[in-house]
Amino acid sequence: MRYSKMFTKTRKEAPADSDSKNARFLAQAGFVQQLAAGVYSFLPLGLRTLRKIEAIVREEMDATGAQEITMPLLHPKALYDATGRWEKIDVLFKTEGSGSKEYALSSTAEEVITPLVQSFANSYKDFPVAVYQMRDKFRNEPRAKSGILRGREFLMKDLYSFHLTEEDFLAYYERMKEAYLNVYKRCGLDAIVAAASGGVFTEKHSHEFQVATEAGEDHIYIDRETGEAFNKEVIEEADHANEEKYEIKKAIEVGNIFPLECRFSHAFDFTVNSAEGKNIDVIMGCYGIGISRLMGSIVEVLADDDGMVWPKEVAPYHVHLVALGEDEMAQAESLYADLQDAGLEVLFDDRADASPGAKLKDADLIGCPVRILVSKKSLEAGGVEWKDRSSGESGIWDLGEAVERAAQMLVEENV
């Protein structure tokens, strides 16, 4: 992609109301633009990263045997009447359609997925079932803040599993824990599995996936003896400041999984006959990852003072190629073509009207893994200057080796 043709450009200053790293850097770098509090447009650079995170999540969910679907975002009130949640979910956006029929914009999907699966899975032979979607969610958050971490509209992966035995459910639940940890690792994050209370969705304990960072608004408590982690709600109030018993860390929640038991299957009279002809209750589990929230979390955890630092698998482009002068442009053009021919994704800053300082500053702000600089100084030294955005390491590559060296660096980081 030629930067001169990019739909968006970087800004010299971050928006005045930016209240977090992700709000500041994503807007300043032209990844997102805020339309209203908690409502964002994803621009070309931001959408590329969002889609890469989405692809990682899809691969890991498919590996568990789950199948992808899409469900409507407009939900009839009658479904919530069946579960008794029309008034209980206080973040529902509610609207009235033709004929005075009431609807809710999707904030979750239990009311839709349960009767949907019920219509197809009517024999014990059809189980277990696991389906998921990646769709926008709408929640009327009273305090939309922290950029794309807490939005009123956001992209979410929600997966639901259906089982006929507790043993089968628990086995799948543990499999999902591993799948989630794989997702976060591939996104460059070291996630901690923390026991949590279930809130409005379940009366039993669930598990959250938390990433430790001083930018976090949650606290996790790690038992110094056992190594087990908990969120604040499952810790005795008397122990909230007990640093002898717990290591207390600030963190960002990047996903959660929890048992639904038979709460929603009972609401829709969803049972099946066993091989012996006995009526069996259907046991459900729910597994959520906020895709856009995960993108914001990566920024919060990994960004430095100069801008974003994208892990190789989710970076909008692998290489940020910069030509510093008009005389160097021809060499940069040739390298641009060679890098793409080698299968690398390249953002080429070919602007003629930008100063060298502005180009280098923008490269750090955007945060692609590898920066390749073509300058008079580098060419006089026989090559191009490279820089690893994460480590800050830099050096000179011989011009004839630049493509191979860049590809090798990225392969070594599992791109």
GUDRENMI-53791 format. One record per atom (N, C-alpha, C): residue in three letters; z, y, x. Coordinates in steps of 0.05 Angstrom, whole numbers, plus 5000, padded with zeros to 4 digits. Example, Ala and Ser with C-alpha at 12.3 -4.5 7.8 and 13.67 -1.06 7.14 Angstrom:
BEGIN
ALA515648865264
ALA515649105246
ALA515649345264
SER514249555257
SER514349795273
SER515750015258
// end
This chain:
BEGIN
MET500049765017
MET500050005000
MET500050255017
ARG498150435012
ARG498150685027
ARG500050885013
TYR501850995030
TYR503851175019
TYR502551415006
SER500251505017
SER498951735006
SER497951684978
LYS497651434970
LYS496751364943
LYS499051274925
MET501451274935
MET503751184920
MET504151374896
PHE504651254873
PHE505151414849
PHE507551594852
THR509651504866
THR512051664870
THR512351734899
LYS514051924905
LYS514652004932
LYS517652034935
THR518552044959
THR521452084964
THR522152374958
ARG524752424953
ARG525752694950
ARG527452774974
LYS527453024980
LYS529153115002
LYS532153094995
GLU532753144970
GLU535553134962
GLU535852934939
ALA538252804938
ALA538852624917
ALA539552774892
PRO539252654868
PRO540052794843
PRO542952884844
ALA543453114833
ALA546153234835
ALA548253064822
ASP547552914802
ASP549652754787
ASP549852474798
SER548752414821
SER548952144833
SER551952084839
ASP552951864828
ASP555751794831
ASP556251544847
SER554051444860
SER554351194875
SER552051174895
LYS552250994914
LYS550050964934
LYS547450884920
ASN547650694901
ASN545150604889
ASN543850814872
ALA545550974858
ALA544451194842
ALA543051404860
ARG544251454883
ARG543251654901
ARG540651564915
PHE540851334929
PHE538651244945
PHE536251154929
LEU536751004907
LEU534550894891
LEU532851124879
ALA534251334870
ALA532851564859
ALA531451724880
GLN532851774902
GLN531751934924
GLN529351804937
ALA529351544939
ALA527151394951
ALA524851344932
GLY525151414906
GLY523051374887
GLY522851084876
PHE525150944876
PHE525150674864
PHE525650684834
VAL527350874825
VAL527950894796
VAL528051194789
GLN527951244763
GLN528351514753
GLN530051494727
GLN532151654726
GLN533851644702
GLN532651794679
LEU532551664656
LEU531551794631
LEU533951914616
ALA536051764614
ALA538551844601
ALA540751694614
ALA543251754607
ALA545551614620
ALA545251314615
GLY545151164637
GLY544950874635
GLY542250764627
VAL540150934628
VAL537450854620
VAL535550944642
TYR534150744655
TYR532450804678
TYR529650694675
SER527750844687
SER525050744691
SER524950614719
PHE523750384722
PHE523350264748
PHE520550324757
LEU520350464781
LEU517850564791
LEU516750354811
PRO514250394822
PRO512950174837
PRO514650044858
LEU516050194875
LEU517650064896
LEU520049914883
GLY521350034864
GLY523649904851
GLY522849654836
LEU520449664823
LEU519549434807
LEU518849204825
ARG517749254848
ARG517149044867
ARG519748894875
THR521849044881
THR524348914889
THR525548764865
LEU525548894841
LEU526548764817
LEU525148494812
ARG522548494815
ARG521048254809
ARG521648034830
LYS522148114855
LYS522847914875
LYS525547794870
ILE527447954861
ILE530147844853
ILE529747654830
GLU528147734811
GLU527547574787
GLU526347304795
ALA524547304815
ALA523247064824
ALA525246874837
ILE527146984853
ILE529246814865
ILE530946684844
VAL531746844824
VAL533446734803
VAL531846514787
ARG529346564782
ARG527746374767
ARG527546114783
GLU527046124808
GLU526845884825
GLU529445724824
GLU531645854826
GLU534245714827
GLU534945604800
MET534345744778
MET534845644751
MET533045404745
ASP530545424753
ASP528745194748
ASP529644944763
ALA530844994787
ALA531744764803
ALA534044614790
THR535444734771
THR537544594757
THR536444444733
GLY533844464728
GLY532744324705
GLY532544504680
ALA533344754682
ALA533144934659
ALA530245024655
GLN529545084630
GLN526845174623
GLN526945454612
GLU524845614620
GLU524845904613
GLU523545944586
ILE524646124570
ILE523646204544
ILE523946514542
THR522946634521
THR523746904514
THR524546914485
MET526547074479
MET527547094452
MET527247384443
PRO527247434417
PRO526947704407
PRO529347874415
LEU528748134417
LEU530848334424
LEU532048454399
LEU530848404376
LEU531848514351
LEU533048284335
HIS535648294330
HIS537148074318
HIS538048144290
PRO537447974270
PRO538448024243
PRO541448004241
LYS542648184225
LYS545548184222
LYS546647914212
ALA545047774196
ALA546047524185
ALA546947324206
LEU545647334229
LEU546447154251
LEU549347214260
TYR549947474262
TYR552647554270
TYR554647514248
ASP553747524223
ASP555647454201
ASP556547164204
ALA554646994213
ALA555346704215
ALA557446664236
THR557446824258
THR559346784279
THR561746974277
GLY561647164259
GLY563847354255
GLY563947564277
ARG561647624290
ARG561747804313
ARG560448084308
TRP559548134283
TRP558248384278
TRP560048624284
GLU562548604277
GLU564448814283
GLU566048774309
LYS566048524319
LYS567648464343
LYS566348564369
ILE563748554370
ILE562348644394
ILE562048944392
ASP563749094406
ASP563749384401
ASP561649534416
VAL559949394432
VAL557849534446
VAL555049484433
LEU555049374410
LEU552449324396
LEU551049584388
PHE548549604394
PHE546849814383
PHE545849704356
LYS546549834334
LYS545749744307
LYS543749924295
THR541849814280
THR539849974267
THR539049844240
GLU537750004224
GLU536949914197
GLU533949904196
GLY532849684186
GLY529949644184
GLY529049684155
SER526549624150
SER525349644124
SER526949474104
GLY527249574080
GLY528749424059
GLY531749434064
SER532649624079
SER535549654085
SER536749414099
LYS535049264113
LYS536049034129
LYS537249134155
GLU539549024162
GLU540849114187
GLU540248934210
TYR540049054233
TYR539448904258
TYR541149014281
ALA541348854302
ALA542548934327
ALA540548904349
LEU540549084368
LEU539049044393
LEU540648844410
SER539148664423
SER540448454438
SER542348554459
SER544948474457
SER546848524478
SER547648264491
THR547148044477
THR547547774486
THR545847594468
ALA545947334471
ALA543947174456
ALA545046924443
GLU547746894441
GLU548846654429
GLU547846614401
GLU547746834386
GLU546946814357
GLU544046734353
VAL542346774373
VAL539546704371
VAL539046424383
ILE540146374406
ILE539546124420
ILE540645874406
THR542945904393
THR544245664381
THR542445554358
PRO541645714338
PRO539945594318
PRO537145524328
LEU536245664349
LEU533645594361
LEU533745314372
VAL535645254389
VAL535944984401
VAL536444774379
GLN538044854359
GLN538644674337
GLN536144574323
SER534144744321
SER531644674307
SER529944474322
PHE530444434348
PHE528944244363
PHE530544004373
ALA533144044379
ALA534843834390
ALA536443714367
ASN535443504355
ASN536843384332
ASN537543094335
SER537242994360
SER538042724366
SER539542724392
TYR541342524395
TYR542842504420
TYR540942464444
LYS538542364439
LYS536542324460
LYS535442584471
ASP535842804456
ASP534743064464
ASP536543214483
PHE538843104489
PHE540843244505
PHE541143124533
PRO541943284553
PRO542743564551
PRO540243754550
VAL540743994542
VAL538744204540
VAL539744444556
ALA537944574571
ALA538544824585
ALA536145004584
VAL536445234573
VAL534245434571
VAL535345704579
TYR533545874589
TYR534246134598
TYR532046334593
GLN532746594594
GLN530846804591
GLN531547024611
MET529647194617
MET530147444631
MET529047664614
ARG530847804601
ARG530048014581
ARG531948254584
ASP530948474573
ASP532648714572
ASP535048654553
LYS537248784560
LYS539648774542
LYS540449064537
PHE541649104514
PHE542449374505
PHE545449364499
ARG546949524512
ARG549849544507
ARG550649834506
ASN551949914484
ASN552750194480
ASN555250254496
GLU554950244523
GLU557250284540
GLU558350564537
PRO561050594533
PRO562150864530
PRO562051014556
ARG561950874579
ARG561851014604
ARG559650894622
ALA557150964615
ALA554950874632
ALA555151034658
LYS555350884681
LYS555751024706
LYS554850844729
SER555050954753
SER554450804778
SER551550704778
GLY549750884771
GLY546850814772
GLY546150574755
ILE544850384767
ILE543950144752
ILE546049924752
LEU548549984761
LEU550649784759
LEU551749764731
ARG551949984717
ARG553049974690
ARG551250144672
GLY549350004660
GLY547350144643
GLY547550074614
ARG546150234598
ARG546050174569
ARG543550004563
GLU541650014581
GLU539349824579
GLU538949704607
PHE538749444609
PHE538649314635
PHE537249044633
LEU536248944655
LEU534948684656
LEU537048464662
MET537048254647
MET539048044650
MET537747764648
LYS538747584664
LYS538147304660
LYS540447174646
ASP539947064622
ASP542046914608
ASP541046634602
LEU542746444611
LEU542046164608
LEU544246024591
TYR543345844574
TYR545245694557
TYR544645394560
SER546845244562
SER546644954564
SER548044824540
PHE547044594532
PHE548044454509
PHE548444164517
HIS550844064510
HIS551643794520
HIS553143644497
LEU553243384501
LEU554643214481
LEU557243104491
THR557843144518
THR560343064529
THR561443274547
GLU564043284549
GLU565343474567
GLU564543414596
GLU564343164603
GLU563643084630
GLU560843184638
ASP559043164619
ASP556343264625
ASP556243564628
PHE557743704611
PHE557943994613
PHE559144074640
LEU561343954648
LEU562644024673
LEU560843974697
ALA559343764696
ALA557543694719
ALA555443914721
TYR554344004698
TYR552344214699
TYR553544484707
TYR555944534698
TYR557444774705
TYR557744804735
GLU558444584748
GLU558744584777
GLU556044614791
ARG553944504779
ARG551244534790
ARG550444824789
MET551144964767
MET550445244764
MET551945424784
LYS554445344791
LYS555845494811
LYS554345494837
GLU553245264845
GLU551745244870
GLU549145404868
ALA547845384845
ALA545345534841
ALA545845834843
TYR548045934832
TYR548646214834
TYR549246304862
LEU550746134877
LEU551246204905
LEU548746214921
ASN546746034914
ASN544146044928
ASN542746304922
VAL542846394897
VAL541546654890
VAL542646874907
TYR545246894909
TYR546447124923
TYR545947104953
LYS546046864963
LYS545446834992
LYS542646924998
ARG540746854982
ARG537946924986
ARG537547224982
CYS539247354967
CYS539147644964
CYS540747794985
GLY541847645004
GLY543247775026
GLY546147835021
LEU547347705000
LEU550147764993
LEU551847514996
ASP554347565004
ASP556247355007
ASP558147364983
ALA557547194963
ALA559047214938
ALA561547034938
ILE563547114924
ILE566046974921
ILE566346884892
VAL566946624888
VAL567346524860
VAL570246574853
ALA570646734832
ALA573346804823
ALA573846714795
ALA576146584790
ALA576946514763
ALA577446774747
ALA576646774722
ALA576847014706
ALA577546944677
SER578447154662
SER578947114634
SER576347174619
GLY575947054596
GLY573347064583
GLY572847294564
GLY574847454557
GLY574347684539
GLY573347604512
VAL571447764502
VAL570547734474
VAL568847474471
PHE567747374494
PHE565847154492
PHE567146884491
THR569446844503
THR570746584503
THR573746634507
GLU575346464494
GLU578246494497
GLU579246354522
LYS577646194534
LYS578546044558
LYS577546184583
HIS578546084606
HIS577746204631
HIS574846154637
SER573746344652
SER570946324661
SER570946374691
HIS568646394703
HIS568446464731
HIS566546704735
GLU567446874752
GLU565747104761
GLU564847064789
PHE562547184796
PHE561647184823
PHE561847474833
GLN563547514853
GLN564247784862
GLN563347814891
VAL562448064897
VAL561748124925
VAL563648344934
ALA565048284956
ALA567048474966
ALA565748724978
THR566548954969
THR565649214980
THR567449434971
GLU567849634988
GLU569549854981
GLU568450014958
ALA565849984953
ALA564550124931
ALA565149994904
GLY566449754904
GLY566949604880
GLY568949744861
GLU568649684836
GLU570549784816
GLU572449574805
ASP571949314814
ASP573749094807
ASP575549034830
HIS577648874825
HIS579348764846
HIS579448464844
ILE579148334867
ILE579548044866
ILE581947974884
TYR583347764875
TYR585847674888
TYR585347404901
ILE585547384927
ILE585047134941
ILE587747024950
ASP588446784939
ASP591046664946
ASP591046594976
ARG592946704991
ARG593046665020
ARG593546375028
GLU594746215010
GLU595345935016
GLU593045755009
THR591945794986
THR589845604976
THR587045704980
GLY586645964984
GLY583946074986
GLY582646114959
GLU583946044937
GLU582746084911
GLU582646384904
ALA580546464890
ALA580246744883
ALA580446774852
PHE581547004844
PHE582047064816
PHE581347364811
ASN580547424786
ASN580347704780
ASN583047804770
LYS583248064766
LYS585848184760
LYS587048074734
GLU585348014714
GLU586347934687
GLU587647664687
VAL587247504707
VAL588547234706
VAL590847224726
ILE591647444737
ILE593947464755
ILE596347584739
GLU598747464743
GLU601147574731
GLU601347874738
GLU602048034718
GLU602248324723
GLU604248384746
ALA606248234749
ALA608248274770
ALA607048234798
ASP604748094799
ASP603548034825
ASP601148214832
HIS600648414815
HIS598348584820
HIS598448734846
ALA600748774857
ALA600948914883
ALA602148724905
ASN602248464899
ASN603548274918
ASN601548194940
GLU601548354961
GLU599748304984
GLU600748075002
GLU603147994998
GLU604147755014
GLU602947505002
LYS602647494976
LYS601547254963
LYS598547254963
TYR597347494958
TYR594447524955
TYR593247724974
GLU590847654983
GLU589147854997
GLU587547984975
ILE587948244972
ILE586748394950
ILE584248554960
LYS581948504947
LYS579548634956
LYS578148774933
LYS576949004938
LYS575249134919
LYS572648984918
ALA571348964895
ALA568948804893
ALA567248894869
ILE564748804870
ILE562848844848
ILE562148574836
GLU562348554810
GLU561648304796
GLU558548284795
VAL557448064804
VAL554548034804
VAL553547804786
GLY555447674772
GLY554647464753
GLY557147324742
ASN556747174721
ASN558947024710
ASN557946774695
ILE559646574694
ILE559046324679
ILE561546254664
PHE561246144640
PHE563546064624
PHE562945864603
PRO564945704596
PRO564645514574
PRO564745644547
LEU562945574529
LEU563145664501
LEU564345454483
GLU564745224494
GLU565744994479
GLU564044954453
CYS565244944430
CYS563744894405
CYS563745134387
ARG564645364397
ARG564945594380
ARG562345664365
PHE560145674378
PHE557645754365
PHE556245524351
SER556545284362
SER555345054348
SER556745004322
HIS559345054321
HIS560845024295
HIS559845244275
ALA559445484285
ALA558645704268
ALA555945644254
PHE554245484267
PHE551645424255
PHE551445124247
ASP553744994245
ASP553844714236
ASP551944544253
PHE552044584279
PHE550244444298
PHE551744194309
THR551043964297
THR552143714306
THR549743514307
VAL550143294322
VAL548143084323
VAL549442814321
ASN547842614314
ASN548842344313
ASN548642204340
SER550742064347
SER550741914372
SER549141654368
ALA548841504390
ALA547441244389
ALA548841054369
GLU551541094366
GLU553040924348
GLU553041034319
GLY551641264315
GLY551541374288
GLY553841564281
LYS555441634301
LYS557741814296
LYS556842104300
ASN558042284285
ASN557342574287
ASN558742694311
ILE557142824328
ILE558142934353
ILE557843234353
ASP560043374361
ASP559843664365
ASP558243724390
VAL556743944389
VAL555144034412
VAL556744234428
ILE557044174454
ILE558544344472
ILE556644534487
MET557344784489
MET555544984501
MET556845114525
GLY555045204543
GLY555845374566
GLY554045614568
CYS555045824580
CYS553446074583
CYS553546164612
TYR551246264622
TYR551046334650
TYR549346594653
GLY550546804662
GLY549147064663
GLY549047194690
ILE546747304696
ILE546347474720
ILE544847724711
GLY546047954716
GLY544748214712
GLY542748254735
ILE540148234729
ILE538148254751
ILE538148534762
SER538048734745
SER538049014755
SER540749084767
ARG542848974756
ARG545549024768
ARG545648904796
LEU544448664800
LEU544448544826
LEU542848714846
MET540748834837
MET539149014854
MET540849244863
GLY542349364845
GLY544149584852
GLY546349504870
SER547349254866
SER549549154883
SER548649114912
ILE546149024915
ILE545048994943
ILE545149264957
VAL544449474943
VAL544449744955
VAL547349824962
GLU549149784943
GLU551949864948
GLU553149724972
VAL552449464975
VAL553749304996
VAL552449355024
LEU549749375024
LEU548349365050
LEU547349635060
ALA547149835043
ALA546050095051
ALA547850225072
ASP546650385090
ASP548150545109
ASP547850835103
ASP548651015121
ASP548551305116
ASP545751405113
ASP543751265125
ASP541051365125
ASP539351265102
GLY540351065088
GLY538750965065
GLY539250665060
MET537350545047
MET537650265039
MET536850075061
VAL538049835060
VAL537449625080
VAL536849375064
TRP534349325059
TRP533649095041
TRP533448835057
PRO534648625047
PRO534248355059
PRO531248285056
LYS530348115073
LYS527448055075
LYS526347945049
GLU527847785034
GLU526747655010
GLU526347844986
VAL527848074987
VAL527648244963
VAL526648524970
ALA525848574995
ALA524848835003
ALA522248894988
PRO521749144981
PRO519149204967
PRO516749134984
TYR516949185010
TYR514949105030
TYR516348995054
HIS514948815069
HIS516148705093
HIS516148905116
VAL513949055118
VAL513549235141
VAL512949515131
HIS514249705144
HIS513649995139
HIS512250095164
LEU509650125161
LEU507950215183
LEU507650515183
VAL508150645206
VAL508150935207
VAL506251025229
ALA504351195222
ALA502651325242
ALA503551615245
LEU504251695270
LEU505451955274
LEU503452185278
GLY501052125284
GLY499152345288
GLY496352265280
GLU494552465279
GLU491852415271
GLU490352245291
ASP490952285317
ASP489552125338
ASP490451835337
GLU492751775326
GLU493751505324
GLU492951355299
MET491751505280
MET491151395254
MET489151155255
ALA487151175273
ALA485150965274
ALA486450705283
GLN488250715303
GLN489550475312
GLN491350365290
ALA492750545276
ALA494450455254
ALA492850325232
GLU490550435226
GLU488750315205
GLU488050035212
SER487349985237
SER486649715246
SER488949525244
LEU491349625252
LEU493749455250
LEU494549395221
TYR494149595204
TYR494749565175
TYR493049325164
ALA490549325171
ALA488749105161
ALA489648835173
ASP490348835199
ASP491048575212
ASP493648465200
LEU495648645195
LEU498148555184
LEU497848435156
GLN496148555140
GLN495648455113
GLN494048185115
ASP492248165133
ASP490747915137
ASP492547685144
ALA494847755158
ALA496747555166
ALA498747485143
GLY498347605120
GLY499947545097
GLY502447705094
LEU502747925109
LEU505048095108
LEU504548315088
GLU506648395073
GLU506548615054
GLU507248865070
VAL505449065068
VAL505649305086
VAL505549555069
LEU507549735074
LEU507450005064
LEU506550185087
PHE504250305085
PHE503050455107
PHE503350755101
ASP504950885117
ASP505251175115
ASP502951315129
ASP500851365114
ASP498451485125
ASP498251775118
ARG500451905110
ARG500352185102
ARG499552365126
ALA497652545120
ALA496852735141
ALA498452985140
ASP499853035117
ASP501253285114
ASP504253255117
ALA505253035127
ALA508152985131
ALA508752995161
SER511053115167
SER511853135195
SER512852865205
PRO512752825232
PRO513852575243
PRO516752525234
GLY518352735234
GLY521152715226
GLY521452625198
ALA519752735180
ALA519952655151
ALA519052365147
LYS517052275162
LYS516152005160
LYS518351805169
LEU519651865191
LEU521651685201
LEU524151685183
LYS524751915172
LYS527051935154
LYS526451775128
ASP524051795118
ASP523251645094
ASP523351345099
ALA522551265123
ALA522550975129
ALA525350865128
ASP527251015140
ASP530050925138
ASP531150935110
LEU530351135094
LEU531251155066
LEU530250915050
ILE527750855052
ILE526550635036
ILE527550365045
GLY528050325070
GLY529450095080
GLY528049835083
CYS525349835087
CYS523949585092
CYS524949445117
PRO524849185119
PRO526149045141
PRO525149115169
VAL522549155172
VAL521349215198
VAL519749475197
ARG520349655216
ARG518749895218
ARG517049875243
ILE514449925240
ILE512549935263
ILE511450215266
LEU511850325289
LEU511150605294
LEU508850625314
VAL506650755305
VAL504350795323
VAL504451095331
SER505051145356
SER505251415365
SER503851445392
LYS503451695401
LYS502251735427
LYS503951605449
LYS506651635446
LYS508451525466
LYS508251215467
SER508151095443
SER508050795443
SER505350695454
LEU503250835447
LEU500650745457
LEU500350775487
GLU501650995497
GLU501651025526
GLU503150805540
ALA505150695526
ALA506750475536
ALA505350205532
GLY502950215519
GLY501449965516
GLY501749825489
GLY503049955470
GLY503349815445
GLY504449985423
VAL506149865406
VAL507449995383
VAL510449965385
GLU511850145373
GLU514750125373
GLU515649995348
TRP517449795350
TRP518449655327
TRP521449705325
LYS522449695300
LYS525349725295
LYS526149545273
ASP528349395277
ASP529549235256
ASP531449405240
ARG530849445214
ARG532449635198
ARG535349545196
SER535849295195
SER538549195191
SER540249225216
SER539249125239
SER540849125263
SER540549385279
GLY538349525274
GLY537849775290
GLY536549715317
GLU536049455323
GLU534749385348
GLU531849485348
SER530949565371
SER528149675373
SER526949605400
GLY524349645403
GLY523049595428
GLY520049645426
ILE518549565446
ILE515649595446
ILE514349325446
TRP512449295427
TRP510849055426
TRP508049125437
ASP506948945453
ASP504148975461
ASP502448985436
LEU500449155436
LEU498749195413
LEU497548935403
GLY496748765422
GLY495448515415
GLY497448305403
GLU500048355407
GLU502048165397
GLU503548255373
ALA502948505364
ALA504648625343
ALA504648475317
VAL502348375309
VAL502148235284
VAL503747975285
GLU503247825307
GLU504647565310
GLU507647605312
ARG508547815327
ARG511347855331
ARG512747945305
ALA511348105289
ALA512448195263
ALA512747955244
ALA510647785244
ALA510647555226
ALA512947365235
GLN513247335261
GLN515347155271
GLN518047255264
MET518547515266
MET521147625260
MET521847575230
LEU519847605213
LEU520347575185
LEU520747275177
VAL519147095190
VAL519446815185
VAL522246715193
GLU523146815216
GLU525746745225
GLU528046825206
GLU527447035190
GLU529447125171
GLU528847005143
ASN527246795143
ASN526746635118
ASN525346795096
VAL523446965103
VAL521947105082
VAL520046905069
// end
